Amino acid sequence: MRQEKIAALLELARHLAASAEGMTLDEMAHVAGVSRRTAERMRDTLFYLFPHMDEISDPPTKRFRIPNGLDGFAQSPTAAELLELSKAATMLRASDAGPRAAVLEGLERKIRSAMRAATLRRLAPDVEALVRAETIAVHAGPRPFEDESVISTLRHALIAMKAVSFTYRGGRTPGHHRKVAPYGLLFSRMNYLVGSELGDVEPRNWRLDRIADLEVLEAYGAPPEGFNLQDYASRSFGIFQGDVEHVVLRVSREGAEDALGWRFHANQAVELQPDGSVLVRFAASGMLELSWHLFTWGDKLEVLEPKVLRDTMVEQLHIALSRHAPPTKSGVVTA
């Protein structure tokens, strides 16, 4: 059996061992990137290698899984996998996300401690060489608030589907006591609890650094049926939620190459035009945050739609000019 086939078989075994409910043949074919017939042959080989593999009846089909996990021989990580885990923890710590960094660092220690000494000694020089050869650039921006007790309390409430109460030091009535059904946590330039006040279903973003006196209540609190946190986050260009606008941008020929490799939004459609320019279309809210980003494109980008985005950019320009443009002799700021 060729090396590639062995690697593909082992990777499929990992998927079967990691699945609590098991996988159908179609799912196995999908994760392995093969036809159903090839997936059947891989399944038969795995039954030979793992005689304890389960076959679970799930009419009108069957599911398969490998119980009790895989042994260390099949699970030893590669140098690249250890490096990326370490880099992910480093990136979080550099972004002041200490609690989440500590979780990944703990996972890395567990993985290393479970490895055989000979394997660890063999991988260590490669990992150290890659660590020296790669680094993470820390960009300017807000320092997101992360408090381990706040995050762990909210995660407990999310798992238990319980409401929470807290004093919120933001919004229109700072210091007001809130009772909120938590929908999820949103990690970005700032970190937020997404949830609705009890008695309401419309989600709001609550900044974690403005939450105090947090408690988990006995009252039920969970998102409404059909709510998807990823879809909610994707509605906005950034964090601020508002009316969804249909955005059309034109990037000039000079910026076309960058635009073709740039992600403005998750649902964007990009069209290369005959004159070499690029049209970018997507639907999103958060026009203020979008305008801040579009300024970084300088004169290479023009907003075609919507008017509210154009107006927002002009308004932001006037605000900047009021602070930085030199006044005329009459004392009026030049635009």
ABEGO torsion letter per residue (X at the ends): XBAAAAAAAAAAAAAAAABAAEBBAAAAAAAAGBBAAAAAAAAAAAAAABAABBBBBBOABBBBBBBGEBBAAAABBBAAAAAAAAAAAAAAAAAGBAAAAAAAAAAAAAAAAABBAAAAAAAAAAAAAAAAABBBBBBBEBBBBBBAAAAAAAAAAAAAGBBBBBBBABEABBGBBBBBBBAEBBBBABBBBBBBBBGBABBBBBBAAABBGBBBBABBBBBBBGBBAAAAAAABABABBBBBBBBBBBBBAAAAAAAAABBABAABBBBBBAAGBBBBBBBBBGAAAAAAAAAAAEAABBBAOBAAAAAAAAAAAAAAAAAABBBBAAGBBBX
